[in-house]
Amino acid sequence: MDKDKLSERKERILKAVVDEYIKSASPVSSGEIQQKHFNEISSATIRSEMSALEDMGYLIQPHTSAGRIPSKKAYKLYVDKFMVKLPLRRKEIELINASFKSRFDGIEEIVKRAAKVISDVTNYTSVIVLSNINRVKIKRIKLVDLDSRSALVIIITDSGIIRDKIITLSATINPIYIEDANNLLNKIFEGKTVAEIKQADEIINTELKDFKELYENIVAILLSYEEDKNSSVIIEGASKMLDHTEYDLDTTRNILSVIDKKERIAELIEENQDIEFTVRIGKDEALDKCAIVTAKYKINGKEIGHAGVIGPERMDYSKVVSVLNYVGKTLEEISHGGKDDKCDKLK
């Protein structure tokens, strides 16, 4: 018989311990479990089963006279076997829906709103990492002349990412120049990825020879966005790590220092890029007492990046998965006009 195989009663007791610890963050006693979950079983029997679960590595007794708390092994079993995706409460749904009723200028504004509402509803730290811009295709470039030497450049991609920046040129700008530049730039850039554009140096010497300075300015805008890794990582609710009573001051400081390193957090969130949902417990050494739940997000049917929630090992996994799932579906609806037929959320 497999020494790690749990009987049905042990599984039920273990699930009850995890459920109670998630709620209270306090060691759970056999008496508490018996009173709340198992009227048909004696406290002594439950105490014996909890002792066996401790020997098997599923429970930890922090102090001799204290109750027990789940181990990483217990949380992993809980997530794999016992976690169910529960429906959100009406107030939570209303809060999420209200967050996306307003008009947005682009994908980054939507993503910031999504990160905030995820953190607000779960009460944990949320992270959204936008996909690598090298994989994004350009749909349209629009030039708007501001005066004789400057113009506004607006770049729209297939993910809806809009980059806009004012550029200054050495040559004089006039309406004919702007019209010709718009036509030619869209002919050259449309449908290409940033990676393809960076390799297309020959374009400058042929079709764009009269617009070389303008072309170089647009490429510089795209490259600056690509190189600024921090701009593609949105974090909300980092201070909520201070609210978790199981963390001492040193542990909290270590966790916050990792969260502050956006490139490292991006690696953790994007680690399993091909999986729709992932739950990882104690994955990173500095986040040893944390869990990370991640999900893929799409807009207009195209993957825009990954969302993640970082919290203590005792996080409410069911709620976190439900929130990530609901927000993800809400983002997909935005691309089709939004909830309740409130259209035109993206300009």
Residue, then its C-alpha position, 0 to 999 in steps of 0.5 A: m500500500d502506498k504510504d502517501k495514499l490518504s484514506e477518504r477520512k484523512e482527505r476530508i480532515l485535511k481539506a477541513v484543516v486547509d479550509e479553516y486555516i485559509k479563513s483564520a491564519s491560526p493553527v487549527s485544533s482537532g476540537e475545532i475540526q470536530q465541532k465544525h465538520f465532523n459531529e460523527i467522529s470523536s475529537a480523539t479520532i480526529r487528533s489521531e488522524m491529524s497526527a498521522l497527516e503530520d507524519m506524512g508531511y501534510l500538516i505542521q505543528p508550529h508549537t507543542s501545545a498548538g494546533r496544526i497548519p497545512s504544509k506546502k504538500a497539503y496546499k498542492l493536494y488541496v489545489d489539485k483535488f479539492m479546489v472548486k471554482l465558486p461563483l463570485r458574489r453579486k457585489e464582486i461582480e458589480l465591482i468588476n463590471a463597473s470598473f470596465k464601463s468607462r471608455f479606454d484609450g488603449i490596451e494599457e489603460i484597460v490592463k491597469r484597470a484590470a490589475k487594480v480590480i483583481s487586487d481589490v476583489t481578491n485583496y492580494t497583490s496582482v500583476i499583469v505582464l503584457s506580451n513581448i512587443n516583438r510579436v505584436k503586428i502593426k495595424r496602422i500608423k497615423l501622423v497628425d501635424l502640429d506645426s511646421r516642424s512637429a507631428l503626433v505619431i499614433i501607432i496601433t497594433d493588432s492587440g490594441i496597444i496604442r503608442d503616441k508621441i510627439i516628434t520633431l523633424s528637421a524638415t518643414i512639415n506641410p499637409i502634402y508631406i503628412e498625407d504622403a507619409n501616412n500612405l507610405l508608412n502604412k504601406i511599409f509598416e502594416g502587418k509587420t511585427v516590430a522584429e521584422i521592422k528592425q531587420a528592414d534596413e533596406i526600406i530606408n534606402t528605397e521607398l522611404k528615402d525621402f522620409k528617412e528621419l520620420y521612419e527612424n523616429i517611429v522605429a525609435i518609439l517602438l524600440s524604446y517601448e520594447e527596451d522598457k521592460n518595466s512598462s509592460v509589468i503592471i503591479e497593484g496592491a503590493s502593500k497588501m502583503l503587509d496585511h497577512t499575519e503569518y508573515d514576520l517583518d523580515t519575510t514581508r521585506n523579502i517578498l516586497s523586494v522581489i515584487d519590486k523587481k519587475e523583470r523577476i516578477a515577469e519571469l515568474i508570471e510568464e513561466n508557463q506561457d502555454i497553460e491557461f491557468t497555473v497555481r504554483i506554491g513556494k516556487d521562488e526562494a524569496l517567495d517561499k511562503c507565497a503562492i502564485v496563480t496565473a492566467k492567460y488574457k486575450i483581447n480581440g482573440k489575441e493573447i495580450g499577456h498573463a495576469g497573476v495573483i501573489g499571496p500567502e500559501r493560505m490564499d483563497y485559491s477558489k476565489v482567486v481563480s474565479v476572479l481571474n476567470y471572470v475578469g478574463k471573460t470581461l476583457e474578451e467582451i470589451s473587444h465585442g463592445g462590452k457588457d450590456d451592449k455598451c459599445d465603443k470602449l476602445k477608441 
